[in-house]
Amino acid sequence: MSLAIISALASLTCASAFAQTSQTTSGTDNTGSDVAPVVIIGSRFPSSPDLAPIGATVITATDIRNAGVDNVNEAIRKLGGVYGRQNLYGTADFDLDMNGFGADSANNLVILLDGVRISESEQSVALLSSIPIDSVARIEIMRGGSSVLYGDGATGGVIQIITKQLGPTPLTGSITTELGQFKDRAGRAYLSQGGDGFNLSLNVNDQKSDNYRVNNAVTQQNLGGAATWYSDAGRIGLRIDIARQDSGFAGSLTLAQFQQDPRQTFTPYDNGSIATDRYTAFGEYNFGAWQVAAELSTRERTSDVTFFNGTVPSPSSFTGRQTEFTPRLRNITGVDGMRNEFVIGLDFMDWNRQSEGSYSQDYATQKSRAIYFRDEMKIDQARIAFGARREVFDKTSTDPVAFSQDNYTVVQGVNAWEVQGSYAFAPVVNVFANVGQSYRVANVDDNSETTVPNTPLLPQLSHDLELGTTLGDANQQLIARFFRHDITNEIYYFTNVSFPYGTNMNLDPTKRQGIALDAKYRLSKEFRLTAQAQHVDAVFTAGVNDGKELVLVPKNTVSAHLNWVPGNGQNAYIGGQWVDKQRYGGDFSNTCAAMIPSHATLDARYSQTVGAWELAVAGSNLTNKQYFSNSFSCMGSIYPDDGRQMKVTLRYSF
């Protein structure tokens, strides 16, 4: 990251992050400023609490600060109860899995930053670690099919990261330093400035760690800034995010190798880097009962990887460019106790990627055009909503390499629909239901190495059902959900086949069905307990594996954490997670003689604040449990999770 870029951004932005609705819940955020309650993900517009998305999990900036988590991915896993597994590269961007989608979970989940989609159009996870944690106002997690509003890949659910926006405030911010095991060291700075009709922000992050395994060192730098101008009529603004990441690839182990030493590597030279530049312009305008909003975002992402065959390197590079434009219109009317919200919008996305390597010179494009609407009516204690979406994808791939199987042109159209309803029997008792259809289309990586060469996969369709209830208030609450996904043509990367590295295919019909619980309870003024649990059955419902369990899906997961905030500058957190056993990757026939073992981990943190200073000590996996959650063959292709890590953090806020 050049000094010229940093200087240019610093001159543009000096402090408070833009967000499409980037305000925390009512109360005080971790900067000490009071902000109003606003929710975004219900209709892709700021919504008042009475139209907040039903059954959503919300993580506030205060929750993040009290738990001491230092990246967004960790906050979603530890505070939101979303199951995550170590990715193939050992970095902080775990594969997040909602509702049991296993190895392909990242492509069945949509992640947005201030309303802009950051989920990749490839077989890769969204780089949540590039989002400065100090800039986050809230994280909103909505489970279940959501393709009407969010399109491709929203079958498992949607996660919205909403950054801070303050009103007129003086210069505020924080500077954080961190030291830990495995040569972990980090520095972060967050500045915000609010004036009369404008907000400015700047975030800088520099982090290095050798990590738990040999040849798994990671270096990451992030720089972000935003400028927002607003009035009673609306707002306009610009956001810039730049991220650089370099890492070593420790590779996989057999079960015997893992049991001998989970930290070892047999790929001591493999490495890679990712460079991402994202620029977003946004605007909102209100006129009477109508509101119009849009984002225009462009992103360039370059991935360079080098794998070694002995001492012989095999480098490759992938450069992708993506442009999104998301105009939409909302009308809100109300009369005699009835309130109606109507939203209609268009989504445009142009994506392309050039591959450069000895095995591929592929140039791939994907263009999508979508129109959607959603109408929600609230009458007294009842709410009902319905909506539909039509999206058309135009894809091409051309690879001149002689043995390529990635040459095709295809147009695919898909539909989504939903009907939702809820009824509040009392202020503390609400029941809800949701039925609909969501979808996922194969991306450029899914359409490479297919079972039929040069033939793209069919779109994946899911018929979704959710029934649930919300009991309690802000001090003690339980959200219980039953969910079911009946899926045809599920898109999956299958490793246990004759192809050298596996193949992408449409599976026979599958089903995911389960129960999820999300509870919070204020034990006293000082103690607050939060817990999540999920049981899921993921099976084939037809074909040669009819009735067999799907792989890499734990049947049960449970997490809980306890916060102690006595109000005297002290703060403590203790949290744990238990994950049930699961099928090894590739074991669709359920014939492997073993399963990935269950595991339990424990984390804790204690901090003391004196004036503007905070000193904290934290530990993850305190029992030093040696375990793994990612594997792609029976007792093989294992990617170990991290052992115990301790760290000390010093923070200065002003």
C-alpha positions as CSV (number, residue, x, y, z in Angstrom):
1,M,0.0,0.0,0.0
2,S,1.8,3.1,-1.2
3,L,2.3,6.3,0.9
4,A,0.8,8.3,-2.0
5,I,-2.5,6.4,-1.7
6,I,-2.5,6.8,2.1
7,S,-1.9,10.5,1.8
8,A,-4.6,11.0,-0.8
9,L,-7.1,9.2,1.3
10,A,-6.1,11.0,4.5
11,S,-6.7,14.3,2.8
12,L,-10.1,13.2,1.7
13,T,-11.3,11.5,4.9
14,C,-10.3,12.1,8.4
15,A,-13.2,10.6,10.6
16,S,-17.1,8.7,11.0
17,A,-17.9,6.0,8.7
18,F,-20.6,6.1,6.2
19,A,-23.4,3.6,6.3
20,Q,-26.6,3.2,4.4
21,T,-28.2,3.0,7.8
22,S,-25.1,2.8,9.9
23,Q,-26.4,3.5,13.3
24,T,-26.4,1.3,16.4
25,T,-29.3,0.3,18.5
26,S,-30.7,2.8,21.0
27,G,-28.3,3.6,23.8
28,T,-24.6,4.5,23.7
29,D,-22.1,3.0,21.2
30,N,-18.5,2.5,22.0
31,T,-17.6,6.1,21.2
32,G,-19.9,7.4,23.9
33,S,-22.3,9.1,21.4
34,D,-26.1,8.6,21.6
35,V,-27.6,7.3,18.4
36,A,-31.1,6.4,17.2
37,P,-32.3,2.9,16.6
38,V,-32.3,2.1,12.9
39,V,-32.6,-1.3,11.2
40,I,-31.7,-1.9,7.5
41,I,-32.0,-5.5,6.4
42,G,-35.8,-5.8,6.4
43,S,-36.3,-4.0,3.1
44,R,-32.9,-2.6,2.0
45,F,-34.0,0.8,3.5
46,P,-33.7,2.2,7.0
47,S,-36.7,0.8,8.9
48,S,-38.2,1.8,12.2
49,P,-38.3,-0.8,15.0
50,D,-41.9,-1.8,14.3
51,L,-40.8,-3.1,10.8
52,A,-37.5,-4.6,11.9
53,P,-36.7,-8.0,10.3
54,I,-38.4,-10.8,12.3
55,G,-36.1,-13.2,14.2
56,A,-32.9,-11.3,13.3
57,T,-29.8,-11.5,15.5
58,V,-28.1,-8.1,16.2
59,I,-24.6,-7.6,17.4
60,T,-23.9,-4.1,18.6
61,A,-20.6,-2.2,18.8
62,T,-20.9,-2.5,22.6
63,D,-21.2,-6.3,22.4
64,I,-18.1,-6.4,20.2
65,R,-16.2,-4.1,22.6
66,N,-17.2,-6.1,25.7
67,A,-16.2,-9.4,24.1
68,G,-12.9,-8.0,22.9
69,V,-13.1,-9.6,19.5
70,D,-10.8,-7.9,16.9
71,N,-12.3,-8.9,13.6
72,V,-15.8,-9.1,12.1
73,N,-15.6,-12.8,11.2
74,E,-14.9,-13.6,14.8
75,A,-17.7,-11.4,16.1
76,I,-20.2,-13.2,13.8
77,R,-19.0,-16.6,15.0
78,K,-18.6,-16.0,18.8
79,L,-21.4,-13.4,19.4
80,G,-23.8,-14.3,16.6
81,G,-23.6,-18.1,17.1
82,V,-22.9,-18.7,13.4
83,Y,-20.9,-21.9,12.9
84,G,-17.5,-21.4,11.2
85,R,-14.8,-23.7,10.0
86,Q,-11.1,-22.9,9.4
87,N,-10.6,-22.0,5.7
88,L,-8.0,-23.7,3.6
89,Y,-5.4,-20.9,4.1
90,G,-5.6,-20.6,7.9
91,T,-6.4,-16.9,7.9
92,A,-9.0,-15.2,10.1
93,D,-11.7,-15.4,7.4
94,F,-13.5,-18.6,8.5
95,D,-16.1,-20.2,6.2
96,L,-19.4,-19.1,7.8
97,D,-22.2,-21.7,7.7
98,M,-25.9,-20.8,8.4
99,N,-28.4,-23.7,8.3
100,G,-25.9,-26.4,7.5
101,F,-24.5,-26.0,4.0
102,G,-21.2,-27.6,4.7
103,A,-18.2,-27.1,2.4
104,D,-20.2,-24.8,0.1
105,S,-21.6,-22.6,2.9
106,A,-19.8,-19.4,1.6
107,N,-21.7,-19.5,-1.6
108,N,-25.1,-20.0,0.2
109,L,-24.7,-16.9,2.2
110,V,-24.8,-13.2,1.2
111,I,-22.7,-10.7,3.1
112,L,-23.1,-7.0,2.6
113,L,-21.1,-4.0,3.9
114,D,-23.4,-0.9,4.2
115,G,-25.8,-2.4,1.6
116,V,-23.1,-3.3,-0.9
117,R,-22.6,-7.0,-1.7
118,I,-19.1,-8.2,-0.8
119,S,-19.7,-11.9,-1.3
120,E,-17.5,-13.1,-4.1
121,S,-18.5,-14.5,-7.5
122,E,-16.0,-17.2,-7.0
123,Q,-15.4,-20.2,-4.7
124,S,-13.9,-18.0,-2.0
125,V,-15.0,-16.4,1.2
126,A,-15.7,-12.7,1.7
127,L,-12.7,-11.0,3.3
128,L,-14.4,-9.8,6.5
129,S,-11.0,-9.4,8.1
130,S,-10.5,-6.4,5.9
131,I,-13.3,-4.5,7.6
132,P,-11.9,-2.5,10.5
133,I,-13.7,-3.7,13.6
134,D,-13.6,-0.2,15.2
135,S,-15.7,1.1,12.4
136,V,-18.6,-1.3,12.9
137,A,-21.8,0.0,14.5
138,R,-23.7,-3.2,14.3
139,I,-23.9,-6.6,12.6
140,E,-27.4,-7.9,11.6
141,I,-27.8,-11.6,10.9
142,M,-30.9,-12.8,9.2
143,R,-31.2,-16.6,8.7
144,G,-33.1,-18.4,6.0
145,G,-34.0,-17.8,2.3
146,S,-33.7,-14.2,1.3
147,S,-33.3,-14.2,-2.5
148,V,-36.2,-11.8,-3.2
149,L,-34.2,-8.8,-1.8
150,Y,-30.7,-10.1,-2.0
151,G,-30.6,-12.5,-5.0
152,D,-28.0,-15.2,-5.8
153,G,-26.8,-17.3,-2.9
154,A,-29.1,-16.0,-0.1
155,T,-30.6,-19.4,0.7
156,G,-28.7,-19.8,4.0
157,G,-29.2,-16.2,5.0
158,V,-27.9,-12.7,4.9
159,I,-25.3,-10.8,7.1
160,Q,-25.2,-7.0,7.1
161,I,-22.2,-5.2,8.4
162,I,-23.2,-1.6,9.2
163,T,-20.5,1.0,9.9
164,K,-20.8,4.0,12.2
165,Q,-22.4,7.3,11.3
166,L,-22.5,10.0,13.9
167,G,-24.2,13.4,13.8
168,P,-22.3,16.6,14.6
169,T,-19.5,15.5,17.0
170,P,-16.0,16.6,17.7
171,L,-13.0,14.6,16.5
172,T,-13.1,11.1,18.2
173,G,-11.3,7.9,17.7
174,S,-9.1,5.2,19.1
175,I,-5.6,3.8,18.7
176,T,-5.0,0.1,19.5
177,T,-1.9,-2.0,19.7
178,E,-1.8,-5.8,20.2
179,L,0.9,-8.4,21.0
180,G,0.3,-12.1,21.3
181,Q,1.7,-15.6,20.8
182,F,3.1,-16.8,17.5
183,K,4.6,-13.3,17.0
184,D,1.1,-11.8,16.7
185,R,1.3,-8.0,16.5
186,A,-1.2,-5.4,15.3
187,G,-1.9,-1.7,15.2
188,R,-5.3,-0.1,14.5
189,A,-6.5,3.5,14.3
190,Y,-10.0,4.8,13.9
191,L,-10.9,8.5,13.6
192,S,-14.3,10.1,13.2
193,Q,-15.5,13.7,12.7
194,G,-19.0,14.9,12.4
195,G,-19.9,18.4,11.4
196,D,-23.0,20.4,10.3
197,G,-24.2,18.3,7.4
198,F,-21.2,16.1,6.9
199,N,-19.4,13.1,8.3
200,L,-15.8,12.0,7.7
201,S,-13.9,8.9,8.6
202,L,-10.5,7.1,8.4
203,N,-9.6,3.6,9.4
204,V,-6.1,2.1,9.3
205,N,-5.0,-1.5,10.3
206,D,-1.7,-3.3,10.1
207,Q,-1.5,-6.9,11.4
208,K,1.2,-9.6,11.3
209,S,1.2,-13.1,12.8
210,D,3.2,-16.3,12.2
211,N,0.0,-18.1,13.2
212,Y,-0.4,-21.6,14.7
213,R,1.0,-23.7,11.9
214,V,4.3,-23.7,10.1
215,N,4.2,-21.7,6.8
216,N,1.0,-20.0,7.7
217,A,2.2,-16.5,8.5
218,V,-0.2,-13.7,7.5
219,T,0.4,-10.0,6.9
220,Q,-2.6,-7.7,6.4
221,Q,-3.0,-4.0,5.9
222,N,-6.4,-2.2,5.5
223,L,-7.1,1.4,4.8
224,G,-10.7,2.8,4.6
225,G,-12.3,6.1,4.5
226,A,-15.6,7.7,3.9
227,A,-17.2,11.1,3.4
228,T,-21.0,11.7,3.8
229,W,-23.0,14.9,3.2
230,Y,-26.5,14.8,4.5
231,S,-29.6,17.0,5.1
232,D,-33.3,16.4,6.0
233,A,-33.9,15.5,2.3
234,G,-31.3,12.7,2.2
235,R,-27.6,12.0,1.8
236,I,-24.8,11.4,-0.7
237,G,-21.3,10.1,-0.1
238,L,-18.2,8.2,-1.1
239,R,-16.5,5.2,0.6
240,I,-13.0,3.8,-0.2
241,D,-11.7,0.5,1.1
242,I,-8.2,-0.9,0.3
243,A,-7.0,-4.2,1.6
244,R,-3.7,-6.2,1.2
245,Q,-3.1,-9.7,2.5
246,D,-0.1,-12.1,2.1
247,S,-0.1,-15.5,3.6
248,G,1.7,-18.8,3.6
249,F,-0.3,-22.0,2.8
250,A,0.3,-24.7,5.4
251,G,-1.7,-27.2,3.4
252,S,-3.5,-30.3,4.5
253,L,-2.5,-33.3,6.6
254,T,-3.5,-36.9,6.9
255,L,-5.1,-38.0,10.2
256,A,-1.9,-39.7,11.3
257,Q,0.1,-36.5,10.5
258,F,-2.4,-34.4,12.4
259,Q,-2.2,-36.7,15.5
260,Q,1.6,-36.6,15.3
261,D,1.8,-32.8,15.1
262,P,-1.1,-30.5,13.9
263,R,1.3,-27.6,13.4
264,Q,3.5,-29.2,10.8
265,T,3.4,-28.6,7.1
266,F,4.4,-30.5,4.0
267,T,4.0,-27.4,1.8
268,P,6.7,-25.2,3.2
269,Y,6.9,-22.8,0.3
270,D,3.3,-22.4,-1.0
271,N,2.0,-18.9,-0.6
272,G,-0.5,-16.3,-1.9
273,S,-1.6,-12.7,-1.8
274,I,-4.9,-10.9,-2.3
275,A,-5.2,-7.2,-3.2
276,T,-8.7,-5.6,-3.1
277,D,-9.7,-2.0,-4.0
278,R,-13.3,-1.0,-3.6
279,Y,-14.9,2.4,-4.3
280,T,-18.6,3.1,-3.5
281,A,-20.7,6.1,-4.2
282,F,-24.2,6.2,-2.6
283,G,-27.2,8.4,-2.2
284,E,-30.6,8.7,-0.7
285,Y,-33.3,11.2,-1.3
286,N,-36.7,11.7,0.4
287,F,-39.7,13.3,-1.3
288,G,-43.0,13.0,0.7
289,A,-43.9,9.4,1.2
290,W,-41.3,8.3,-1.3
291,Q,-37.6,7.5,-0.8
292,V,-35.1,6.7,-3.5
293,A,-31.7,5.2,-2.9
294,A,-28.8,3.6,-4.8
295,E,-25.2,2.5,-4.5
296,L,-22.7,2.4,-7.3
297,S,-19.7,0.2,-6.4
298,T,-16.7,-1.0,-8.3
299,R,-14.2,-3.5,-7.0
300,E,-10.9,-4.8,-8.3
301,R,-9.4,-8.0,-6.8
302,T,-6.1,-9.6,-7.7
303,S,-5.2,-13.0,-6.3
304,D,-1.7,-14.4,-6.8
305,V,-0.8,-17.9,-5.7
306,T,2.3,-20.0,-6.0
307,F,2.3,-23.8,-5.4
308,F,5.5,-25.8,-5.4
309,N,6.1,-29.3,-6.8
310,G,9.2,-30.0,-4.7
311,T,11.3,-26.9,-5.4
312,V,9.6,-26.1,-8.8
313,P,7.2,-23.2,-8.5
314,S,3.8,-23.0,-10.3
315,P,2.5,-19.4,-10.1
316,S,-0.9,-18.2,-11.2
317,S,-2.8,-15.0,-11.0
318,F,-6.5,-14.0,-11.1
319,T,-7.6,-10.5,-11.6
320,G,-11.3,-9.8,-11.2
321,R,-13.4,-6.7,-11.6
322,Q,-16.9,-6.2,-10.4
323,T,-19.3,-3.3,-10.8
324,E,-22.7,-3.1,-9.0
325,F,-25.5,-0.6,-9.4
326,T,-28.5,-1.0,-7.0
327,P,-31.3,1.7,-7.5
328,R,-34.5,1.2,-5.6
329,L,-37.6,3.1,-4.5
330,R,-39.8,2.9,-1.4
331,N,-43.2,4.2,-0.5
332,I,-44.6,4.2,3.0
333,T,-48.2,5.0,3.7
334,G,-50.3,4.8,6.9
335,V,-53.9,5.4,7.9
336,D,-56.2,4.2,10.7
337,G,-53.7,2.0,12.4
338,M,-52.4,0.4,9.2
339,R,-49.0,0.9,7.8
340,N,-47.8,-0.2,4.4
341,E,-44.2,-0.3,3.0
342,F,-43.7,-1.0,-0.7
343,V,-40.2,-1.5,-2.2
344,I,-39.2,-2.0,-5.8
345,G,-35.7,-2.1,-7.1
346,L,-33.2,-3.2,-9.8
347,D,-29.9,-4.9,-9.3
348,F,-27.2,-4.7,-12.0
349,M,-23.8,-6.5,-11.7
350,D,-21.0,-6.9,-14.2
351,W,-18.1,-9.2,-13.3
352,N,-15.1,-10.5,-15.2
353,R,-11.9,-12.4,-14.3
354,Q,-8.7,-13.0,-16.2
355,S,-6.7,-16.0,-15.2
356,E,-2.9,-16.3,-15.9
357,G,-1.2,-19.6,-15.3
358,S,0.3,-22.6,-16.9
359,Y,-2.9,-24.6,-16.6
360,S,-5.4,-21.8,-17.4
361,Q,-5.6,-18.6,-19.4
362,D,-9.4,-18.4,-18.9
363,Y,-11.3,-15.1,-19.4
364,A,-14.7,-15.3,-17.8
365,T,-17.6,-12.8,-17.5
366,Q,-20.9,-12.8,-15.7
367,K,-23.6,-10.1,-16.1
368,S,-26.8,-10.2,-14.1
369,R,-29.9,-8.1,-14.3
370,A,-32.7,-8.3,-11.7
371,I,-36.0,-6.7,-10.8
372,Y,-37.7,-7.2,-7.5
373,F,-40.5,-5.9,-5.3
374,R,-41.7,-6.5,-1.8
375,D,-44.8,-5.2,0.0
376,E,-45.3,-5.3,3.8
377,M,-48.5,-4.4,5.6
378,K,-48.8,-3.9,9.4
379,I,-52.3,-3.8,10.9
380,D,-52.2,-3.5,14.7
381,Q,-50.2,-6.5,15.9
382,A,-50.2,-8.4,12.6
383,R,-47.7,-8.1,9.8
384,I,-47.8,-9.7,6.4
385,A,-45.3,-9.4,3.5
386,F,-44.9,-10.8,0.0
387,G,-42.4,-10.3,-2.8
388,A,-40.9,-11.7,-5.9
389,R,-37.7,-11.4,-8.0
390,R,-36.6,-12.2,-11.5
391,E,-32.9,-12.3,-12.4
392,V,-31.1,-13.2,-15.6
393,F,-27.5,-14.2,-15.8
394,D,-25.4,-14.0,-19.0
395,K,-22.1,-16.0,-18.6
396,T,-19.2,-16.6,-20.9
397,S,-15.9,-18.4,-20.5
398,T,-13.0,-18.7,-23.0
399,D,-9.8,-20.6,-22.3
400,P,-7.3,-21.2,-25.1
401,V,-5.3,-23.8,-23.1
402,A,-5.5,-27.0,-25.1
403,F,-6.9,-29.2,-22.3
404,S,-9.3,-26.6,-21.0
405,Q,-12.9,-27.7,-20.1
406,D,-14.1,-24.1,-19.5
407,N,-15.4,-22.9,-22.8
408,Y,-19.1,-21.9,-22.8
409,T,-21.7,-19.3,-23.3
410,V,-25.0,-19.6,-21.4
411,V,-28.0,-17.5,-20.3
412,Q,-29.9,-18.6,-17.2
413,G,-33.0,-17.0,-15.7
414,V,-34.2,-17.7,-12.2
415,N,-37.1,-16.6,-9.9
416,A,-37.5,-16.1,-6.2
417,W,-40.6,-15.4,-4.1
418,E,-41.6,-15.2,-0.5
419,V,-44.6,-14.8,1.8
420,Q,-44.0,-13.8,5.4
421,G,-46.2,-13.1,8.4
422,S,-46.1,-12.5,12.1
423,Y,-48.5,-11.8,14.9
424,A,-47.7,-10.3,18.4
425,F,-50.1,-12.0,20.9
426,A,-48.5,-9.8,23.6
427,P,-45.7,-7.3,23.9
428,V,-43.4,-10.2,24.7
429,V,-44.8,-13.0,22.5
430,N,-44.5,-13.0,18.7
431,V,-44.9,-15.8,16.2
432,F,-43.7,-15.7,12.6
433,A,-43.6,-17.8,9.5
434,N,-41.9,-17.5,6.1
435,V,-42.3,-19.6,3.0
436,G,-40.6,-19.0,-0.3
437,Q,-38.1,-19.9,-3.0
438,S,-34.4,-18.9,-3.2
439,Y,-31.7,-19.7,-5.6
440,R,-28.0,-19.9,-6.4
441,V,-26.3,-19.9,-9.8
442,A,-22.9,-21.5,-10.5
443,N,-20.0,-19.1,-10.5
444,V,-16.9,-19.3,-12.8
445,D,-15.1,-21.7,-10.4
446,D,-18.2,-23.9,-10.1
447,N,-18.4,-24.1,-13.9
448,S,-14.8,-25.3,-14.2
449,E,-14.0,-29.0,-14.0
450,T,-17.7,-30.1,-14.3
451,T,-18.7,-33.7,-14.9
452,V,-19.6,-32.8,-18.5
453,P,-16.7,-30.7,-20.0
454,N,-17.6,-27.1,-21.3
455,T,-21.1,-27.5,-19.8
456,P,-22.2,-25.0,-17.1
457,L,-24.1,-26.3,-14.1
458,L,-27.9,-25.8,-13.7
459,P,-29.2,-23.2,-11.2
460,Q,-29.8,-24.4,-7.7
461,L,-33.3,-23.9,-6.4
462,S,-34.4,-24.1,-2.7
463,H,-38.0,-24.2,-1.4
464,D,-37.7,-22.6,2.0
465,L,-39.9,-22.8,5.1
466,E,-39.4,-21.1,8.5
467,L,-41.6,-21.1,11.6
468,G,-40.7,-19.4,14.8
469,T,-41.4,-17.4,17.9
470,T,-39.8,-14.6,19.8
471,L,-40.4,-14.5,23.5
472,G,-39.4,-11.8,26.0
473,D,-37.9,-8.3,25.8
474,A,-34.5,-6.7,25.6
475,N,-33.5,-8.1,29.0
476,Q,-34.5,-11.7,28.5
477,Q,-35.4,-13.0,25.1
478,L,-35.6,-16.3,23.3
479,I,-35.9,-16.7,19.5
480,A,-36.8,-20.3,18.4
481,R,-36.9,-21.2,14.7
482,F,-37.8,-24.3,12.8
483,F,-36.3,-24.2,9.3
484,R,-36.3,-26.4,6.2
485,H,-34.7,-26.2,2.7
486,D,-35.7,-28.7,0.0
487,I,-33.1,-28.2,-2.7
488,T,-32.8,-29.4,-6.3
489,N,-29.6,-29.2,-8.4
490,E,-27.6,-28.2,-5.4
491,I,-24.2,-26.9,-6.6
492,Y,-21.3,-28.7,-4.9
493,Y,-17.6,-29.4,-5.2
494,F,-17.1,-33.1,-4.8
495,T,-13.6,-34.4,-4.0
496,N,-14.0,-38.2,-3.9
497,V,-14.0,-38.8,-7.7
498,S,-11.6,-39.9,-10.4
499,F,-10.8,-36.3,-11.4
500,P,-7.3,-35.2,-10.0
501,Y,-8.7,-32.5,-7.8
502,G,-12.4,-33.3,-7.7
503,T,-15.3,-32.0,-9.8
504,N,-18.2,-29.6,-9.6
505,M,-21.6,-31.0,-10.0
506,N,-25.3,-30.7,-9.4
507,L,-26.3,-33.0,-6.6
508,D,-29.4,-35.2,-6.4
509,P,-32.2,-33.6,-4.4
510,T,-31.2,-32.7,-0.8
511,K,-32.9,-31.4,2.4
512,R,-31.8,-29.4,5.4
513,Q,-34.1,-29.3,8.3
514,G,-33.5,-28.2,11.9
515,I,-34.2,-26.1,14.9
516,A,-32.2,-23.1,16.0
517,L,-32.4,-21.2,19.4
518,D,-31.0,-17.8,20.2
519,A,-31.3,-16.6,23.8
520,K,-30.1,-13.8,25.9
521,Y,-30.7,-13.2,29.6
522,R,-29.7,-10.3,31.9
523,L,-28.8,-12.1,35.1
524,S,-28.3,-8.9,37.0
525,K,-27.1,-5.3,36.3
526,E,-23.6,-6.6,36.0
527,F,-24.0,-10.0,34.2
528,R,-25.5,-10.9,30.9
529,L,-25.7,-14.4,29.4
530,T,-26.1,-15.1,25.7
531,A,-26.5,-18.6,24.1
532,Q,-27.2,-20.1,20.7
533,A,-27.9,-23.7,19.7
534,Q,-28.7,-25.5,16.4
535,H,-29.8,-29.0,15.4
536,V,-29.8,-29.8,11.7
537,D,-30.4,-32.9,9.6
538,A,-28.8,-32.6,6.2
539,V,-29.5,-35.6,3.9
540,F,-30.0,-36.7,0.3
541,T,-33.7,-37.2,-0.5
542,A,-33.3,-39.1,-3.8
543,G,-30.7,-40.8,-6.0
544,V,-28.0,-43.3,-5.2
545,N,-27.4,-41.7,-1.8
546,D,-31.0,-41.4,-0.8
547,G,-31.2,-41.0,3.0
548,K,-27.4,-40.6,3.4
549,E,-26.1,-37.6,5.5
550,L,-24.4,-34.7,3.7
551,V,-20.8,-34.0,4.6
552,L,-19.1,-31.4,6.8
553,V,-22.4,-30.6,8.6
554,P,-22.3,-31.0,12.4
555,K,-25.7,-32.2,13.6
556,N,-25.5,-30.1,16.7
557,T,-23.7,-26.9,17.7
558,V,-24.0,-25.0,21.0
559,S,-22.3,-21.7,22.0
560,A,-22.7,-19.5,25.0
561,H,-20.9,-16.5,26.5
562,L,-21.2,-14.6,29.8
563,N,-20.3,-10.9,30.1
564,W,-19.5,-9.1,33.4
565,V,-19.7,-5.3,33.3
566,P,-19.7,-3.9,36.8
567,G,-19.4,-0.3,35.7
568,N,-16.2,0.5,37.5
569,G,-13.9,0.2,34.4
570,Q,-13.6,-3.6,34.6
571,N,-15.0,-5.9,32.0
572,A,-14.8,-9.7,31.7
573,Y,-16.0,-12.2,29.1
574,I,-16.0,-16.0,29.0
575,G,-17.4,-18.0,26.1
576,G,-17.5,-21.5,24.9
577,Q,-18.6,-23.5,21.9
578,W,-19.3,-27.2,21.4
579,V,-19.5,-28.7,17.9
580,D,-20.8,-32.2,17.2
581,K,-19.1,-34.8,15.0
582,Q,-19.6,-34.6,11.3
583,R,-19.0,-36.6,8.1
584,Y,-15.6,-36.3,6.4
585,G,-15.7,-34.3,3.1
586,G,-16.4,-36.5,0.1
587,D,-18.1,-39.2,2.1
588,F,-21.5,-38.9,0.5
589,S,-22.0,-42.7,0.7
590,N,-21.4,-42.5,4.4
591,T,-18.9,-45.5,4.2
592,C,-15.9,-43.9,5.9
593,A,-15.1,-45.9,9.1
594,A,-14.6,-42.7,11.1
595,M,-16.1,-39.2,11.5
596,I,-14.6,-35.8,12.3
597,P,-14.6,-35.8,16.1
598,S,-16.7,-33.4,18.1
599,H,-14.8,-30.6,19.9
600,A,-15.3,-27.9,22.6
601,T,-13.3,-24.7,22.9
602,L,-13.2,-22.0,25.6
603,D,-12.3,-18.3,25.2
604,A,-12.0,-15.5,27.8
605,R,-11.0,-11.9,28.2
606,Y,-10.4,-9.4,31.0
607,S,-10.0,-5.6,30.7
608,Q,-9.4,-2.7,32.9
609,T,-10.2,0.9,31.8
610,V,-8.5,3.9,33.5
611,G,-9.5,7.2,31.9
612,A,-8.9,7.0,28.2
613,W,-6.8,3.9,28.5
614,E,-7.8,0.2,28.3
615,L,-5.6,-2.7,29.0
616,A,-6.9,-6.2,28.2
617,V,-5.6,-9.8,28.2
618,A,-7.5,-12.4,26.2
619,G,-7.1,-16.1,25.3
620,S,-8.8,-18.3,22.7
621,N,-9.0,-22.1,22.9
622,L,-7.7,-21.9,26.4
623,T,-7.6,-25.6,26.9
624,N,-5.3,-25.9,23.8
625,K,-7.7,-28.4,22.2
626,Q,-6.2,-30.0,19.1
627,Y,-9.1,-30.4,16.6
628,F,-10.1,-29.8,13.0
629,S,-13.4,-28.9,11.3
630,N,-12.3,-29.0,7.6
631,S,-11.4,-32.1,5.7
632,F,-12.0,-33.3,2.1
633,S,-11.4,-37.0,2.2
634,C,-11.9,-39.9,4.6
635,M,-9.3,-39.3,7.4
636,G,-7.3,-37.1,5.1
637,S,-7.0,-33.7,3.5
638,I,-7.3,-32.2,7.0
639,Y,-6.8,-28.5,7.8
640,P,-6.2,-28.2,11.5
641,D,-7.8,-25.4,13.6
642,D,-5.7,-23.2,15.8
643,G,-4.4,-24.1,19.3
644,R,-4.3,-21.9,22.3
645,Q,-3.4,-18.2,21.7
646,M,-2.9,-15.5,24.3
647,K,-2.7,-11.8,23.5
648,V,-2.5,-8.4,25.3
649,T,-4.2,-5.3,23.9
650,L,-3.7,-1.6,24.8
651,R,-6.2,0.9,23.6
652,Y,-6.4,4.7,23.8
653,S,-9.7,6.4,23.1
654,F,-10.3,10.1,22.6
